[in-house]
Amino acid sequence: MKNLIIVAALVALGGCAVTPNSANVYTSSQAQGEQSVRMAVVDSVRPVTIDKNRGGNGAGTLAGGALGAVAAGSTIGKGNGSLAAGVVGAVLGGIAGNQVENNLNQRPGLEITVRLSNGELRAITQDADERFNVGDRVRLLSSGGVTRVTH
């Protein structure tokens, strides 16, 4: 039974993975799709935090709670002591699991403000996996409401 709970918890934590907001990552449905291209110059770059799933889906809390309950309940005390340890372990594990889920859902990003040739400013936020400097000549690739900034 313990192994089943541990496996279920690990599977639930695996569901906390996040999809990147990178200019370098395309989904299979985006591949071979046509995009409009506009040239621009970087006006400013600001570091931001991208929070993929504000508040989380609770998988981390549930998984951590299950792991904490099993670990504490099976190793500490007997009878009511074991039950109390399991409850405390579940609470502490849930808190830890929630923090892990939040950390997995947050990553560094950039808010890149660019000036188009007509003078208009546009701001695009994406993962911070490519370096941009003020004055860089860049391309804005747009399709289906998604715009990427690339060199």
Disulfide bonds with the S-S distance in Angstrom:
none
